[in-house]
Amino acid sequence: MCVELFSLRDKVALVTGAGKGLGKSMALALSESGAHVAVVSRTLSDVEATAREIQENGVKSLPMSVDVTKQEDVIRMVEKVLSEFKTIDILVNNVGTFVGGECLAFSLEDWHKILEINLTSVYLCSKFVGKHMVEKQRGKIINISAALGAFGVRESSAYCASKGGVIQLTRALAIEWAKYNINVNSIAPYATETDMTRIMLEDEKIRTAIISKIPMKRIGKPADLSGIIVFLASKASDYITGQVIFVDGGFSVQ
Ligand SMILES: NC(=O)c1ccc[n+]([C@@H]2O[C@H](COP(=O)([O-])OP(=O)(O)OC[C@H]3O[C@@H](n4cnc5c(N)ncnc54)[C@H](OP(=O)(O)O)[C@@H]3O)[C@@H](O)[C@H]2O)c1
């Protein structure tokens, strides 16, 4: 009974930014639990590689080159997934990027870029996948925010603001769409080993400083998100909405 609660057999998931890092790892975790998974990023060869690994789990995958900051791309993406799979049960809004720098030296161009990639993409994908979920009166949306969406750090104002926006968008949509049985939740990681953080974490001084702020005394790994993504995508979390789950080794509770 309990295992069935977590099964994603015959469900259809769409994961953005699944060419590498956390998105790829979460797409694979969903497929291991039985979901068919559509995977998107701008680089087609990356998501084609992810799709091949997903198919090894005995489920279907659809790789697509999509820029999720562009409305026309997002509309085309949703139409293609629906024409291939007939439904979308789970949306993982994972795309995001980091540009650091002191506010006074930060360009307006970089500000817009961060807001578009980290926040506007979540709005666009939620809106056009949400339209389909509202029609079928069911769905699971999981937004990848960040611990830095709730805690400020220096030289990260645009990133912190964008991820704080993702957390608030999660809460607002959770309330708006609760009546349609759509759960909207967020996962907030802290420093995790991916291409996005590689250069920063290769610097021993920075790495040591980051670890000193983590009670569990280690940097996160993409697989640290596997359990929570399956939980939030499955029936096991049907009465949970609008929540932010920190996957951060305890960083946020000090
Ligand atoms: N790593 C961490 O420590 C950490 C901590 C907290 C939160 N997060 C969040 O977790 C998420 C994933 O991070 P990550 O570390 O796995 O990043 P990553 O390794 O840089 O991977 C990002 C993925 O998103 C894709 N992407 C970027 N812009 C896109 C766009 N406009 N349209 C479609 N795809 C796009 C990238 O592929 P293309 O460039 O080919 O499109 C890539 O596949 C982000 O939202 C990030 O802010 C990460």
The ligand as an ORCA input file, in Angstrom:
! r2SCAN-3c Opt
* xyz 0 1
  N      23.391     23.827     -7.974
  C      23.039     24.469     -6.860
  O      23.824     24.625     -5.898
  C      21.663     25.040     -6.709
  C      21.291     25.542     -5.446
  C      20.024     26.071     -5.292
  C      19.150     26.106     -6.362
  N      19.551     25.623     -7.584
  C      18.603     25.706     -8.689
  O      18.419     24.433     -9.268
  C      18.125     24.573    -10.661
  C      19.074     23.701    -11.479
  O      20.403     24.135    -11.220
  P      21.683     23.338    -11.727
  O      22.740     23.626    -10.740
  O      21.323     21.919    -12.052
  O      21.988     24.148    -13.078
  P      22.850     23.703    -14.393
  O      23.751     22.574    -14.062
  O      23.433     24.975    -14.893
  O      21.715     23.193    -15.395
  C      20.743     24.068    -15.866
  C      19.931     23.415    -16.962
  O      18.937     24.358    -17.403
  C      19.023     24.519    -18.831
  N      18.570     25.883    -19.175
  C      19.133     27.057    -18.792
  N      18.463     28.097    -19.330
  C      17.450     27.558    -20.068
  C      16.424     28.107    -20.863
  N      16.269     29.440    -21.014
  N      15.541     27.274    -21.487
  C      15.677     25.919    -21.338
  N      16.641     25.345    -20.609
  C      17.524     26.152    -19.983
  C      20.488     24.235    -19.142
  O      20.699     23.827    -20.484
  P      20.954     24.851    -21.708
  O      21.915     25.899    -21.214
  O      21.467     23.970    -22.782
  O      19.606     25.419    -22.041
  C      20.749     23.051    -18.190
  O      20.266     21.844    -18.753
  C      18.227     26.073    -10.957
  O      16.960     26.670    -10.911
  C      19.097     26.592     -9.823
  O      18.911     27.963     -9.550
  C      20.778     25.090     -7.791
*
